[in-house]
Amino acid sequence: MKVKPEEVKYIAKLAKLKFTDEEVDKLTNEFEAILSHFEAIDNFDLEDVSLDEFDKVNTEFRKDVVEVFEDKKKLFQNVKSMRDTSIEVPKVVE
């Protein structure tokens, strides 16, 4: 599938990213490679595959056990900003 540089620039704009012309060319080639992989997957013959069955081997999950983490200093060591006992994060909604 052919990807145009204008499409890459449009996607970048939606993601609020800016790229140089060289980066746009590189990303255009990378998008084309990714889409060619999807085209190859699309060509697989899945006629004999039943989507209603699943692997019965991995159906057991770990037990959900509540544990109290006592070392609060270690827990919050990588936090940039705290307000009282809460982690303060930047605003993400405009």
N, C-alpha and C positions, 0 to 999 in steps of 0.2 A: 504494500500500500504506500502510495506516495504522500509524504507530508510536506506541506509548504512552510517556508519560514514565517509567513504571516500567521499561520495557525499556531506556531510555537510562540510568537510574540503575543498573540491573543490569550493563550493559556497562561503565559507569564503575567500578563496584565491582570487576569482574574485572580492569580495567586499573589498579586502585588509584588512581583519580582522584576528586576531589570537585568538584562543580559546585553553583552556586547555582541557585535555582528558575528564574531568568531564563535562565541558561546552559542548563539542561535543556530549557526551551521552545525556545530557539534551535536546539539540537542535534537536538531532535525534528523540527523543520521541515527541517533540513538532511538528516537521515537519510531523511525521506520523499522529498525531492527526488532524492537519490541513488538510492533504490530505484525511483523512477518512471523514471529513466534506464535502469536495468536492465530494467524492464518494456518500455520502448520497444525496447531492443536485442533482447529476447526475441521481439518481434513481427516482426523482419526475416525476409524470405523467403530462406533459404539453400539452397533446393532445388538450384540449379544450381552451388553452390560445392563444389569437391572439397577435402576436408581433407587428402588425401594429397599434394597438390602444394604446392610452396613456390617462392618467388621465387628463381630461379637467378642473378639479377644480384648479390645480396649474399652469395655463398657463400665469398668469399675473406677470410680472416682475416689480421690482421697477424702478423708473425713474433714468436715469443716469445723475446726476447733478454734474457739475464741481464746486468744492468749493476750495477756497484758504485757506491753513492752515497758519495762521499768526505766531503762536508761534514756530519759527524755533528751539529755544533752547530745547523745549519740544519734538519736532519732532525727533531731533537727539540725545536725551539723552542717548540712549543705543548703539550708534554707537562706535565701537572700534577705527576706524581710518578714518580720513577725509583728503581729498586733495582738497584744495580750497573750492568749494561748492559741491563737490561730495563725496559720500561714497566710501571708498577704501576697497575692498574685497580681500581675498587671491586668488591666482591663482589656478584654478581648472582643467585646461587642461595641460596635460604633453606634 
